[in-house]
Amino acid sequence: MEQNPQTDQYQTGGYAPYNPSFPYSTDNPAEPVMQPKSDDNPQFGNENDIEAQKGTGYDDDVNITYSIRRGFIIKTYGILITQLLITSGFICLSFVQTVNDFIKSPNFASSGFFIGFLVLFLVITIFVCIMFSCFRDTARRFPINYILLFSFTLCMSFYCLIFCAFFDPQDVIVAAILTTAVTVGLTIYAIKTKEDFTFLGGFLFCFVFLSAFTIGFFFWIRVTVFWLALGVLVYSLYIIYDTQLIMGNVGLEYSIDDYCFAALNLYIDIIYLFLKILQIIGTIKGN
């Protein structure tokens, strides 16, 4: 019986039976192509595949998200520092004796300029807060958001100038130092702590609103150190609350397009904290 040489080479030497479907090389169809065995874990691929896939997975997405958030934080605090520098410049004007005497004069308090400023301050404050809170798309649009923000900043700065003119310059400086120390300390705490303060937004707003309404309605209630200290506590919590919303490390967070709104809220917290501390110092000293 004539034997096939191709079949014989697979029937001797312990080879398995000849399988015509086994892959062959193009040069010699009778010679099977033996694939080299990889020592790498097939689940993760070989070294070349791992190196080629680095930087294309979840870690890259995390890095991109962190980079975007960091850009938002830098922009927000850059705007905030600019606001505080503008307000500080106005406050420093209260140290000038001529400006101080003019603001304290009866003619200034009864002048149309002062009354007009109070009306303008009230209108701009309400308008900006409504625009930033209720019309987010408009508040996110450049340059409208910057115009609204710095209009509010100028009004608040002028208000601080008038307010500080009735206090001793040394008290103003002490209040500014204390406010800076408290703000920095609370910011570090808000970043480091694992406690979530972002759920307190509604409670803090209601507390401030009800307190202002109560004191305004019962006008005979004298503003004492107790109420001022309570205001310091509330605005300190607000600083922690808004800082965590900016950082986005726990709970709720600001959208990356709300940098003006975030800077505005934190600016208001710091300014009102400063004014409350200054009032406490003035009250204790009997000013």
Stockholm file with secondary structure:
# STOCKHOLM 1.0

chainA/1-287         MEQNPQTDQYQTGGYAPYNPSFPYSTDNPAEPVMQPKSDDNPQFGNENDIEAQKGTGYDDDVNITYSIRRGFIIKTYGILITQLLITSGFICLSFVQTVNDFIKSPNFASSGFFIGFLVLFLVITIFVCIMFSCFRDTARRFPINYILLFSFTLCMSFYCLIFCAFFDPQDVIVAAILTTAVTVGLTIYAIKTKEDFTFLGGFLFCFVFLSAFTIGFFFWIRVTVFWLALGVLVYSLYIIYDTQLIMGNVGLEYSIDDYCFAALNLYIDIIYLFLKILQIIGTIKGN
#=GR chainA/1-287 SS CCCCHHHHHHHSTTCCCCCTTSCBCSSCTTSBCCCCCCCSCTTTCCHHHHHHHTTSSHHHHHHHHHHHHHHHHHHHHHHHHHHHHHHHHHHHHTTSHHHHHHHHSHHHHTSHHHHHHHHHHHHHHHHHHHHHHHCHHHHTSTTHHHHHHHHHHHHHHHHHHHHHTTSCHHHHHHHHHHHHHHHHHHHHHHHHCCCCCGGGHHHHHHHHHHHHHHHHHSTTSCCCHHHHHHHHHHHHHHHHHHHHHHHCSSSCCCCTTCHHHHHHHHHHHHHHHHHHHHHHHHHHHTC
#=GC SS_cons         CCCCHHHHHHHSTTCCCCCTTSCBCSSCTTSBCCCCCCCSCTTTCCHHHHHHHTTSSHHHHHHHHHHHHHHHHHHHHHHHHHHHHHHHHHHHHTTSHHHHHHHHSHHHHTSHHHHHHHHHHHHHHHHHHHHHHHCHHHHTSTTHHHHHHHHHHHHHHHHHHHHHTTSCHHHHHHHHHHHHHHHHHHHHHHHHCCCCCGGGHHHHHHHHHHHHHHHHHSTTSCCCHHHHHHHHHHHHHHHHHHHHHHHCSSSCCCCTTCHHHHHHHHHHHHHHHHHHHHHHHHHHHTC
//
